[in-house]
């Protein structure tokens, strides 16, 4: 199985700047947290997590169950966005529906030098395709 830290320890000790000292992001259109690196999967989180596809190399079925993948949803999304304004890395704007293709994360404002989306005055980014997993509950831990 993967050797993992607790959520608190990941936030305190992670080698990744996206994790260390920060709370895990929550998807705006699905009930799950964003885990940007396999080694940042919190061992004490019981709900659904979106993890990188590289997780599959380390997948241990007794430790986690796979419940989906973000780029297909299979009817799992909790929200459908109206048309969005996509702002490209160069600032070019276009009207799209891409936020409905995957996990969306609300951000505080425009993201310089990266693609972002605007919906009803709010700003969003989209996570890469993620495997959706949940910690397996062992029958012996009641």
N, C-alpha and C positions, 0 to 999 in steps of 0.2 A: 504493500500500500504506500501511497504518498505520505511522506513525513511532512506534516503541516503545523503551522502555528495557529494560535487562537486569533480572532479578529483583533483584539486589543494589542497583542504582540506584533501582528502584521503592521498595524498603524504605528506602533512605537519603533520597531526595528527593521522594517522592510528596506531592502537595498534599492527599491524602485521609488522615484520621486512622485509618481502618480498615486502611490499608496501611503508612503511614510508621512505621518502627521496629518492625514486627511481621512474623512469618512468615505466609505464606499459609496459610489454613485448608485442611484436607483433609477431604473428605466421609467420613463414617463408613460409608456404605453404597454407595460407588462409588469407583473408583480415579481421582480427579481432584482438582484444587485449585480453590478458590473464588476467583474474580477479581471483586470487587464493582464495578469500573468498567472500561470499555473501555480507557481510557488507562493502566490498570495491568496490561494484558496483558504478561507478560514475553516479550521477543523471543528469549530463550535457553532457554525451557522447552520440552522436546520431547514431553511426555506430554499427556494430556487435561486441559483447563481448562473450568470452568463460567463462562461470561461472560454479562453482561446481554443481554436481547433487543435492546437498542438497538445492539448489535454489528452487527446485520444491515444497518443504515444505512451502515456502513463496511466491510462484508465485501468482501474482495478474494480471489477464489478461488485465485489463484496463491500467496497468503501463508498461508492457513489452509484446512483442510477441516472441514466440519461433520460431526460423527459422531452427534449425537442432540440430544435436549432432555430436561431433567430431569423434567418433569411427565408424561411418557409412558413412559419407560424402555425400552420394547420389549424387555423381558427382560434389560436391561443391569445392573440393580441387583445388587450383590454380597452383599446381606444383606436379610433380611426381618425386620422388628421384630415382636415380640409386641405385644399391646395396650399402649398408652401412657396415661399420665395427662397430659392437656393442662391447663396452668395458664394461664388467660386473663390479660389485662392487669390485670384487677381482682382476680385471685387465685382465681377460680372454677375448680374442678377438674372434669374430665369424662374418661371413658374413650373413647379414639379409636384409630384405626389410621392417622392422617394422615401419620406419618413415612414410610410406605411409598409415599406419593404423589410424593415428590421427594427432593432431595438433603438429607441430614441432617448437621449438624455438631455434634460433641460439644463442650460448653462446661464451664467449671469449676464452675458452680453456677447457682442461680436467676438469671433476668434480670429485674431490677426494671422494671416498666412495659412489659413486652413478653411476648408469648406464648412459652412454652417447654414442653418435654415431659420427662417422667421415665420412664425404662425401667430396671428393675433397679438403682435407686439412682444411675443416671447421668443427667446433664442434657443435653438436645439443643435445638437450634434448627433451623428449616428455612429454607433459602435460597429466595429467590424463584425462579420458573421461570428456568432458565438454558439457554442454547445451549451444547452441548458441542462444543468445537473442539480441533483439534490442528494444530500448525505443519506446513506442508507441507515435505517434504524435497525440495530441488531435486536433480535427477539429477546436477548438476555438482559437488556438495559431498562427494564420497566421499573 
